[in-house]
Amino acid sequence: MATNLFDDFNPISSKQWKQKIQFELDGADYNQTVIWNSLEDIQVKPFYHSDEFSKAATVNTQAADFKICQNIFVFDVNKSTERALNTLERGAESLRFTIQNDKIEVQKLLENLPLENKIVYFHLSFISIDFVKLLDTISIQKKAVFYCNFDPIGQLAREGNWFATSEKNNFETLDLLFKNTTNLNLLSVDLGLYQNSGANITQQIGYSLAHANEYLNRFANQTKSIVFQISVGSNYFFEIAKLRVLRMLFDLIAGEYNSNIKCHFLVTPTKRNKTIYDYNVNMLRTTTECMSAILGGADAIANLPYDALYHKDNEFGDRIARNQLLILKHESYFDKVNNPADGSYYIESLTMQLAEKSLNLFKEIESNGGFLKLLNEGTIKKKIQESANKEQELFDSKKEILLGTNKYPNKEDRMKHDLELFPFVKIKPRKTLITPIIEKRLAEKMEQERLELE
């Protein structure tokens, strides 16, 4: 007969733990010493206990099903096909093609790729009915799952202009795409834009839900799924909770439309905390961020190469990024357990608090006319900028640390000779309908000052 060894110990309550901590603090204030406040205004305690735990979140995270995705920018079709074949042979399970114009010979690009039962994402910088109809035909022939990540609202937020000339034209074109395709998933929400521009996690969830709701209002009866393109930061447990909350609340909102629409998470590490100096640290950052993505329930993860800020696409950077995910999947066994965060009082607490705050923000946006209205008025950009400024102040004052950049920098490090890409915010003067939301890294100003002194 099995014996429960824990029966020999008396249970300890959360009150007793707190008393013990206060004793060890030797007079220091408990609240000021061991409790910290996040950018989302969530108080993080030093411990979480069963006697303070009331309810677990109802969310299903299929960590075992995540796919390793490879990003491929298509310029030369032959080289892109060769690269896709190579990455599939070396561990990639999914592909994301970025295509900037409809002159690309997409049939030639895909004809020799083994795509049966594989998921392929297309990030298109244009809307073309003929191009998309061709993709629909190819997906049927190849027995593949194609996601065309159309996000006209995200295009407006990022570029300040729609794909076409007006809001009406964009949604009419999307309607035609739904009517002229049978096998494609068409809609996407670019959550990464909000994260990379400095939105806190509550804003990222609330804005992306309101963003998605604009599509549900128009296409709930036509779409099967919406792809959330998510960027994950380095706040490990918060990011796990973020993905869980987003899935839970999306299912709640979609249910109000009496719809079986699913959300699909395509996740990549954020650029906001990446650096050009001491760039190898970026590998450590992306590793923990990919871990958060897996444990939070990502459907696919496209890792960010450690040198993506300043190098053009290259085989070495791609291989290292892909191998990080292969190690997590095949050596660390991150793909063996579904719902891995269940039972963690800390993550459950974060999930419920973020869910409440994000849902309240979503309701506030809807009561004030919806996401598009507030985006056009500049309210969304203003709120994100306020949050970004708070985080920037923490970085500038060294309360938020990026090792090798604002703490323990290698003063002998030189980067000016190695910059193949411009790693800072690019200013593109143009006429826009609204002021675009701008992505910006925390270390940009500090790095520019260092480059000037080299």
PEQUI-V809829 format. One record per residue. RES is the residue in one small letter. SS is DSSP state (alpha for helix, beta for strand, coil for the rest). PSI is psi as a letter, one per 40 degrees, with the letter a starting at -180 (none if undefined). NEAR is the number of other ideal C-beta (glycine too) atoms within 12 Angstrom. Layout:
RES;SS;PSI;NEAR + RES;SS;PSI;NEAR
This chain:
m;coil;h;3 + a;coil;i;6 + t;coil;h;7 + n;coil;h;8 + l;alpha;d;7 + f;alpha;e;10 + d;alpha;e;9 + d;alpha;e;8 + f;coil;h;8 + n;coil;i;8 + p;coil;i;14 + i;coil;h;17 + s;coil;i;15 + s;alpha;d;20 + k;alpha;d;15 + q;alpha;d;16 + w;alpha;d;23 + k;alpha;d;24 + q;alpha;d;14 + k;alpha;d;17 + i;alpha;d;24 + q;alpha;d;19 + f;alpha;d;13 + e;alpha;d;15 + l;coil;e;18 + d;coil;f;10 + g;coil;e;10 + a;coil;i;14 + d;coil;h;12 + y;alpha;d;22 + n;alpha;d;17 + q;alpha;d;12 + t;alpha;d;16 + v;alpha;e;20 + i;coil;h;19 + w;beta;i;20 + n;beta;h;16 + s;coil;i;29 + l;coil;e;33 + e;coil;e;35 + d;coil;f;20 + i;coil;h;30 + q;beta;h;18 + v;beta;h;25 + k;coil;i;25 + p;coil;e;21 + f;coil;i;24 + y;coil;h;25 + h;coil;i;21 + s;alpha;d;18 + d;alpha;e;16 + e;alpha;e;18 + f;coil;h;20 + s;coil;d;13 + k;coil;h;14 + a;coil;i;21 + a;coil;i;37 + t;coil;g;19 + v;coil;h;34 + n;coil;h;22 + t;coil;h;37 + q;coil;g;27 + a;alpha;d;37 + a;alpha;e;21 + d;alpha;e;26 + f;coil;i;39 + k;beta;i;39 + i;beta;h;42 + c;beta;i;42 + q;beta;h;45 + n;beta;h;36 + i;beta;h;36 + f;beta;h;24 + v;coil;h;34 + f;coil;d;19 + d;coil;h;16 + v;alpha;d;25 + n;alpha;d;17 + k;alpha;d;18 + s;alpha;d;31 + t;alpha;d;28 + e;alpha;d;19 + r;alpha;d;31 + a;alpha;d;34 + l;alpha;d;23 + n;alpha;d;21 + t;alpha;d;36 + l;alpha;d;27 + e;alpha;d;16 + r;coil;f;21 + g;coil;e;26 + a;coil;i;36 + e;coil;e;32 + s;beta;i;40 + l;beta;i;43 + r;beta;h;39 + f;beta;h;39 + t;beta;h;25 + i;beta;h;34 + q;coil;e;17 + n;coil;i;16 + d;coil;e;22 + k;coil;e;17 + i;coil;h;30 + e;coil;g;20 + v;alpha;d;34 + q;alpha;d;20 + k;alpha;d;19 + l;alpha;d;35 + l;alpha;e;34 + e;coil;d;19 + n;coil;e;17 + l;coil;h;33 + p;coil;g;21 + l;coil;e;29 + e;coil;h;16 + n;coil;e;14 + k;coil;i;29 + i;beta;h;36 + v;beta;h;45 + y;beta;i;41 + f;beta;h;44 + h;beta;h;33 + l;beta;h;35 + s;coil;f;27 + f;coil;i;26 + i;coil;h;32 + s;coil;h;27 + i;alpha;d;27 + d;alpha;d;19 + f;alpha;d;32 + v;alpha;d;36 + k;alpha;d;27 + l;alpha;d;31 + l;alpha;d;42 + d;alpha;d;30 + t;alpha;d;22 + i;alpha;d;31 + s;alpha;d;33 + i;alpha;d;19 + q;alpha;d;18 + k;alpha;e;27 + k;coil;f;16 + a;coil;i;28 + v;beta;h;32 + f;beta;h;39 + y;beta;h;44 + c;beta;h;42 + n;beta;g;40 + f;beta;h;46 + d;coil;g;38 + p;alpha;d;42 + i;alpha;d;44 + g;alpha;d;41 + q;alpha;d;34 + l;alpha;d;33 + a;alpha;d;42 + r;alpha;d;34 + e;alpha;e;26 + g;coil;e;23 + n;coil;i;24 + w;coil;i;33 + f;coil;d;28 + a;coil;a;23 + t;coil;d;14 + s;coil;i;15 + e;alpha;d;25 + k;alpha;d;14 + n;alpha;d;17 + n;alpha;d;30 + f;alpha;d;29 + e;alpha;d;22 + t;alpha;d;28 + l;alpha;d;36 + d;alpha;d;25 + l;alpha;d;23 + l;alpha;d;33 + f;alpha;d;30 + k;alpha;d;19 + n;alpha;e;23 + t;coil;i;31 + t;coil;d;19 + n;coil;e;26 + l;beta;i;39 + n;beta;h;37 + l;beta;d;44 + l;beta;i;40 + s;beta;i;39 + v;beta;h;41 + d;beta;g;37 + l;alpha;d;46 + g;alpha;d;39 + l;alpha;d;40 + y;alpha;d;48 + q;alpha;d;47 + n;alpha;e;36 + s;coil;e;40 + g;coil;e;40 + a;coil;i;43 + n;coil;i;38 + i;alpha;d;46 + t;alpha;d;39 + q;alpha;d;45 + q;alpha;d;50 + i;alpha;d;48 + g;alpha;d;42 + y;alpha;d;46 + s;alpha;d;49 + l;alpha;d;46 + a;alpha;d;43 + h;alpha;d;47 + a;alpha;d;49 + n;alpha;d;34 + e;alpha;d;38 + y;alpha;d;43 + l;alpha;d;32 + n;alpha;d;24 + r;alpha;d;27 + f;alpha;f;31 + a;coil;d;25 + n;coil;e;18 + q;coil;d;28 + t;coil;i;35 + k;coil;d;25 + s;beta;i;35 + i;beta;h;47 + v;beta;h;45 + f;beta;h;48 + q;beta;h;44 + i;beta;h;44 + s;beta;h;44 + v;beta;h;49 + g;coil;a;47 + s;coil;e;33 + n;coil;g;32 + y;alpha;c;28 + f;alpha;d;33 + f;alpha;d;39 + e;alpha;d;46 + i;alpha;d;42 + a;alpha;d;45 + k;alpha;d;56 + l;alpha;d;54 + r;alpha;d;47 + v;alpha;d;48 + l;alpha;d;50 + r;alpha;d;41 + m;alpha;d;34 + l;alpha;d;41 + f;alpha;d;43 + d;alpha;d;28 + l;alpha;d;27 + i;alpha;d;35 + a;alpha;d;29 + g;alpha;d;17 + e;coil;e;18 + y;coil;e;23 + n;coil;f;11 + s;coil;i;26 + n;coil;f;14 + i;coil;h;30 + k;beta;i;24 + c;beta;i;45 + h;beta;h;39 + f;beta;h;46 + l;beta;h;43 + v;beta;i;48 + t;beta;i;41 + p;beta;i;41 + t;coil;i;43 + k;coil;e;38 + r;coil;d;43 + n;coil;e;40 + k;coil;i;41 + t;coil;i;40 + i;coil;d;40 + y;coil;i;39 + d;coil;f;30 + y;coil;d;35 + n;coil;d;22 + v;alpha;d;30 + n;alpha;d;41 + m;alpha;d;28 + l;alpha;d;24 + r;alpha;d;41 + t;alpha;d;43 + t;alpha;d;32 + t;alpha;d;29 + e;alpha;d;44 + c;alpha;d;45 + m;alpha;d;36 + s;alpha;d;44 + a;alpha;d;48 + i;alpha;d;44 + l;alpha;d;40 + g;alpha;e;48 + g;coil;f;46 + a;coil;i;49 + d;coil;d;38 + a;beta;i;39 + i;beta;h;49 + a;coil;h;46 + n;coil;i;50 + l;coil;h;42 + p;coil;i;35 + y;coil;d;32 + d;coil;e;32 + a;coil;d;35 + l;coil;d;35 + y;coil;e;29 + h;coil;i;26 + k;coil;i;19 + d;coil;h;27 + n;coil;i;18 + e;alpha;d;20 + f;alpha;d;16 + g;alpha;d;30 + d;alpha;d;34 + r;alpha;d;25 + i;alpha;d;28 + a;alpha;d;40 + r;alpha;d;38 + n;alpha;d;28 + q;alpha;d;37 + l;alpha;d;44 + l;alpha;d;27 + i;alpha;d;23 + l;alpha;d;32 + k;alpha;d;30 + h;alpha;e;17 + e;coil;d;13 + s;coil;e;20 + y;coil;f;14 + f;coil;e;32 + d;coil;e;27 + k;coil;e;19 + v;coil;h;20 + n;coil;i;19 + n;coil;f;27 + p;coil;d;29 + a;coil;e;38 + d;coil;h;22 + g;coil;e;16 + s;coil;h;23 + y;alpha;d;25 + y;alpha;d;25 + i;alpha;d;36 + e;alpha;d;31 + s;alpha;d;32 + l;alpha;d;39 + t;alpha;d;43 + m;alpha;d;28 + q;alpha;d;33 + l;alpha;d;43 + a;alpha;d;38 + e;alpha;d;26 + k;alpha;d;32 + s;alpha;d;40 + l;alpha;d;26 + n;alpha;d;23 + l;alpha;d;37 + f;alpha;d;36 + k;alpha;d;20 + e;alpha;d;24 + i;alpha;d;34 + e;alpha;d;27 + s;alpha;e;14 + n;coil;e;19 + g;coil;e;17 + g;coil;i;29 + f;alpha;d;37 + l;alpha;d;33 + k;alpha;d;20 + l;alpha;d;31 + l;alpha;d;38 + n;alpha;d;23 + e;alpha;e;19 + g;coil;e;20 + t;alpha;d;27 + i;alpha;d;42 + k;alpha;d;31 + k;alpha;d;21 + k;alpha;d;32 + i;alpha;d;37 + q;alpha;d;25 + e;alpha;d;20 + s;alpha;d;33 + a;alpha;d;32 + n;alpha;d;21 + k;alpha;d;26 + e;alpha;d;37 + q;alpha;d;28 + e;alpha;d;17 + l;alpha;d;24 + f;alpha;d;30 + d;alpha;d;21 + s;coil;e;14 + k;coil;f;17 + k;coil;d;18 + e;coil;h;27 + i;coil;h;22 + l;coil;h;36 + l;beta;h;23 + g;coil;e;29 + t;coil;c;35 + n;coil;e;28 + k;beta;h;20 + y;coil;f;15 + p;coil;i;24 + n;coil;h;18 + k;coil;e;13 + e;coil;e;10 + d;coil;h;24 + r;coil;h;17 + m;coil;e;31 + k;alpha;d;18 + h;alpha;e;11 + d;alpha;e;19 + l;coil;h;22 + e;coil;d;18 + l;coil;i;20 + f;coil;h;18 + p;coil;e;30 + f;coil;i;23 + v;coil;h;21 + k;coil;h;14 + i;coil;h;10 + k;coil;g;14 + p;coil;h;7 + r;coil;i;12 + k;coil;h;11 + t;coil;i;21 + l;coil;d;23 + i;coil;i;27 + t;coil;h;24 + p;coil;i;31 + i;coil;h;39 + i;coil;h;27 + e;coil;h;31 + k;coil;h;34 + r;coil;i;38 + l;coil;d;37 + a;coil;e;40 + e;alpha;d;34 + k;alpha;d;19 + m;alpha;d;27 + e;alpha;d;36 + q;alpha;d;22 + e;alpha;d;17 + r;alpha;d;26 + l;alpha;d;24 + e;alpha;d;11 + l;alpha;e;14 + e;coil;none;18
